[in-house]
């Protein structure tokens, strides 16, 4: 009888102990927690990217810019962008410029053509309640006929030359619809050379939009 009671007591003790151990939540190592957080963040990122249908990844728009002075420069630049993620996009653009230089007599005018590659990243949505704040980087090359005065004849002649620019800065996209927005941006060329540029200033202010 004592043996039976002892066996029952041991079985009861083992069952209670196992239940207590099973109910204890073992704390995971910090490294394992970090790995799980990274996996979860990647999963959320992939899900966000998948939410954008292919046709909605493309957007179209352009910029308008103007500088007035001794050199007048009016720019129209259409563009096509592609959203790699909801915040980051890349794209290409075309450029047409009307250029007028009063340093020559008579005033020298011409049409300039070129193109650009750009990337854009949305830093903050609804920034200060106005719109989406974005950073912008762009490489642009323009081809223009460079005028020069023949010292022998005094006549103005031309030669075609490439004028590259690297522009960085940012701007604000103010929504005017579900997909469209009005944009204003300020871009700066850190490698600006007044003797090798079609712009009169390293700072370019652009007004445009996209849809």
C-alpha positions in Angstrom: 0.0 0.0 0.0 2.9 2.3 0.9 4.4 1.6 -2.5 1.2 2.5 -4.3 0.8 5.8 -2.4 4.5 6.6 -3.1 4.0 6.0 -6.8 0.9 8.2 -6.9 2.7 11.0 -5.0 5.6 10.8 -7.4 3.3 10.9 -10.5 1.4 13.9 -9.1 4.6 15.7 -8.3 6.0 15.1 -11.8 2.8 16.2 -13.5 2.7 19.5 -11.5 6.4 20.2 -12.2 6.0 19.5 -15.9 2.9 21.8 -16.1 4.8 24.6 -14.4 7.8 24.2 -16.7 5.6 24.1 -19.8 3.9 27.4 -18.8 7.2 29.3 -18.3 8.0 31.5 -21.3 11.7 31.2 -21.9 13.3 34.6 -22.8 14.8 34.6 -26.3 18.4 35.7 -26.8 18.7 39.4 -28.0 20.4 38.3 -31.2 17.4 36.0 -32.1 15.0 38.9 -31.4 16.9 41.2 -33.7 16.9 38.6 -36.5 13.1 38.2 -36.1 12.6 42.0 -36.2 14.7 42.2 -39.4 12.7 39.5 -41.0 9.4 41.2 -40.0 10.7 44.5 -41.3 11.7 42.9 -44.6 8.4 41.2 -44.9 6.5 44.5 -44.3 8.7 46.2 -46.9 8.1 43.4 -49.5 4.3 43.6 -48.8 4.4 47.4 -49.3 6.2 47.0 -52.7 3.7 44.3 -53.8 0.9 46.7 -53.1 1.9 48.9 -56.0 0.5 47.5 -59.3 3.0 47.7 -62.2 1.0 50.3 -64.1 0.9 52.5 -60.9 4.7 52.4 -60.5 5.0 54.8 -63.5 4.4 58.5 -63.2 4.7 61.4 -65.7 5.3 65.0 -65.3 7.9 67.7 -65.8 9.4 70.9 -64.6 9.5 74.5 -65.7 12.4 76.8 -64.9 13.5 80.3 -65.8 16.5 82.5 -65.2 16.6 86.1 -66.4 19.5 88.5 -66.7 22.4 89.0 -69.0 21.8 85.3 -69.9 18.1 84.4 -70.2 17.3 80.7 -69.9 13.8 79.3 -70.1 13.5 75.5 -69.6 10.8 73.0 -70.2 11.6 69.5 -69.1 9.2 66.5 -69.3 10.0 63.4 -67.3 9.0 59.8 -66.7 9.5 58.2 -63.2 9.4 54.6 -61.9 8.6 53.8 -58.3 11.0 51.1 -57.1 9.4 51.3 -53.6 6.6 53.5 -52.4 9.2 56.2 -51.4 12.0 55.7 -53.8 11.9 56.3 -57.5 14.2 56.7 -60.5 13.5 58.2 -63.9 14.6 59.9 -67.1 13.9 63.4 -68.5 14.2 65.4 -71.6 15.1 69.1 -71.7 14.4 72.0 -74.1 15.8 75.4 -73.4 15.4 78.8 -75.0 18.7 80.6 -74.4 19.5 84.3 -74.9 22.9 86.0 -74.3 23.1 89.8 -74.2 26.9 89.7 -74.1 26.8 89.6 -77.8 25.7 92.3 -80.2 23.2 91.6 -81.5 21.8 89.4 -78.7 22.6 85.8 -79.4 19.7 83.3 -79.1 19.4 79.5 -79.7 17.4 76.4 -78.8 19.1 73.8 -76.6 18.3 70.1 -76.1 19.4 67.5 -73.6 18.4 64.8 -71.2 18.8 63.7 -67.6 18.7 60.8 -65.2 17.3 61.3 -61.7 16.5 59.7 -58.4 14.0 60.9 -55.9 13.2 59.8 -52.3 10.2 60.9 -50.2 11.6 61.9 -46.8 8.3 62.8 -45.1 4.6 62.6 -45.9 2.3 65.7 -45.2 5.3 67.8 -44.1 4.1 70.6 -41.9 0.6 69.9 -43.3 1.6 71.1 -46.8 2.8 68.2 -48.8 5.3 65.4 -49.3 8.9 66.4 -48.7 11.4 64.8 -51.1 15.2 64.6 -51.8 16.3 64.8 -55.4 19.6 64.0 -57.2 20.1 64.4 -61.0 22.7 64.2 -63.7 21.9 66.4 -66.7 23.7 66.9 -70.0 22.8 69.7 -72.4 24.0 70.2 -75.9 24.3 73.8 -77.1 26.0 75.8 -79.8 28.6 77.9 -78.1 29.0 81.2 -79.8 32.3 83.0 -80.3 33.4 86.0 -82.2 35.9 85.5 -85.0 38.8 87.9 -84.2 39.6 88.3 -87.9 36.1 89.0 -89.3 34.2 90.1 -86.2 31.4 87.7 -87.1 29.8 85.4 -84.6 30.4 81.7 -85.2 29.2 78.5 -83.4 30.5 75.2 -82.2 28.4 72.4 -80.5 29.4 71.6 -76.9 28.2 69.4 -74.1 27.4 71.0 -70.8 27.1 68.5 -67.9 25.6 69.3 -64.5 25.2 67.3 -61.3 22.3 68.7 -59.2 21.3 67.8 -55.6 18.6 69.2 -53.4 14.9 68.7 -52.6 11.4 69.9 -52.8 7.8 69.7 -51.9 5.1 67.8 -53.7 1.7 69.3 -52.9 -1.1 66.8 -53.8 -3.9 68.1 -56.1 -5.5 64.7 -56.7 -5.2 61.0 -55.9 -2.1 60.6 -58.2 -1.1 64.1 -59.2 0.8 66.8 -57.4 2.2 70.3 -57.9 6.0 70.4 -57.2 8.5 73.1 -56.3 12.2 72.2 -55.8 15.5 73.8 -55.3 18.6 72.1 -56.7 22.3 73.0 -56.3 25.3 72.2 -58.5 28.3 71.7 -56.1 30.6 71.6 -59.2 29.3 74.7 -60.8 31.7 76.5 -63.2 30.4 79.7 -64.6 32.6 79.4 -67.7 31.3 75.9 -68.5 27.6 76.1 -67.7 24.5 77.4 -69.4 23.1 78.4 -66.0 23.9 81.8 -64.5 23.8 80.4 -61.0 24.6 77.1 -59.3 21.1 77.2 -57.6 18.2 76.2 -59.8 14.6 76.6 -58.7 12.1 74.5 -60.6 8.3 74.5 -60.7 6.4 71.5 -62.1 4.2 68.6 -61.3 3.4 64.9 -62.0 0.5 62.6 -62.4 
